[in-house]
Amino acid sequence: GAGVSQSPSNKVTEKGKDVELRCDPISGHTALYWYRQSLGQGLEFLIYFQGNSAPDKSGLPSDRFSAERTGGSVSTLTIQRTQQEDSAVYLCASSSEAGLAEQYFGPGTRLTVT
Amino acid sequence: AQSVTQPDIHITVSEGASLELRCNYSYGATPYLFWYVQSPGQGLQLLLKYFSGDTLVQGIKGFEAEFKRSQSSFNLRKPSVHWSDAAEYFCAVARRWGDKIIFGKGTRLHILP
């Protein structure tokens, strides 16, 4: 279908609550990335899924963060016990080859932890 | 670990002037290199990419970038900027095919009328 979609577009949550962010990649894309964008910090790599390979989780900032990708398509990023420093825009991207063809980015989910 | 450095957080140029945005990477071998643009309220868009071959790469919107191995640089250039080029520009690198893509912190470009 269309491009990468993410939901929700905005999420306000209280400190300590868990949140789930969803990414629907472009159909057929084998690679999927999660990034976090904070003011002045650029795009911080979080996690990378490529086909059936084990995901590269080296960018996850703490064990409160986890992600899964079901059926090689939809991905969910979960943040447990949210903290104020988790407030950011979470971006998802997908690409059609092994991560090095053009990445198509979703519009992002703006997370605000109060 | 690989990293990408964009030394300039903000750049201001006059409309019609030339532009060069700097990008340096730390990985020793020849990585795969990208430039992306994020316009206000817009998503990220790929401007150009370098994998191998000719070290001068042409992209969309009149942008080009030159890979210089000796300087570990991949600077983005445009001969004459337009007001619509005001945006944030990100350099990105992957160590090898299939590896994760890491982004720099970005350079925000401001255009003076």
Interface residues (C-beta under 8 A of the other chain):
Chain A: G3 Y33 Y35 G40 Q41 G42 L43 E44 F45 Y48 Q50 D56 S58 G59 L91 A93 A98 G99 L100 E102 Q103 F105 G106 P107 G108
Chain B: Q6 I9 Y32 Y36 G43 L44 L46 K49 F51 F90 A92 A94 W97 G98 D99 K100 I101 I102 F103 G104 K105 G106
